[in-house]
Amino acid sequence: MKTFYREDESMIKEVPNAGKLAEGTDYQIIRLILKPGEAQVLHRNQRRVIFYVINGKGVLQVDGRNFQLGMGDGAEVMTYEQRAWKNIGEEDLELLVFKFL
């Protein structure tokens, strides 16, 4: 797994099974898959993000609060809020990530 650093020097790790589906001058749409038990490192993003759960269930942690989300649920996370996903189900957690640049 690779480690990257943002302009604000916060660290992020490359997430396997993530793929950019579309990109414009002011947005990106990303498909993210987390295997059962897999979790992201808590991180900040310089962009507003909307998540949509396509399949599975997980916990989205945002600034110390936990939200359990499942198929068909969505959540908006504002710029610079700390966030991380964890797959709490027995199947892949599949997300669409709408990132506003």
PEDA-V653450 format. One record per backbone hydrogen bond with DSSP energy under -1.0 kcal/mol. CO is the residue of the C=O (numbers start at 1). NH is the residue of the N-H. E is the energy in kcal/mol with one decimal. If there is no record, write none. Layout:
((CO/NH/E) (CO/NH/E))
This chain:
((2/14/-2.6) (4/12/-2.6) (6/9/-2.1) (10/6/-2.5) (12/4/-3.2) (19/31/-3.0) (22/29/-2.7) (26/101/-1.2) (27/24/-2.6) (28/99/-2.9) (29/21/-3.1) (29/22/-1.6) (30/97/-3.2) (31/19/-2.4) (32/95/-3.2) (34/93/-3.0) (35/38/-2.5) (38/87/-2.8) (43/83/-2.9) (45/80/-3.0) (48/100/-2.4) (49/77/-3.3) (50/98/-3.3) (51/75/-2.0) (52/96/-2.8) (53/72/-2.9) (55/94/-2.5) (57/88/-1.3) (58/69/-2.9) (59/86/-1.7) (60/67/-1.9) (61/84/-1.4) (62/65/-2.0) (65/62/-2.9) (67/60/-3.0) (69/58/-2.6) (70/73/-2.6) (73/53/-2.9) (75/51/-3.2) (77/49/-2.7) (78/81/-1.8) (82/63/-2.1) (83/43/-2.3) (84/61/-3.1) (85/40/-3.0) (86/59/-2.5) (87/37/-1.2) (93/34/-2.6) (94/54/-2.6) (94/55/-1.6) (95/32/-2.6) (96/52/-2.2) (97/30/-2.7) (98/50/-2.4) (99/28/-2.2))
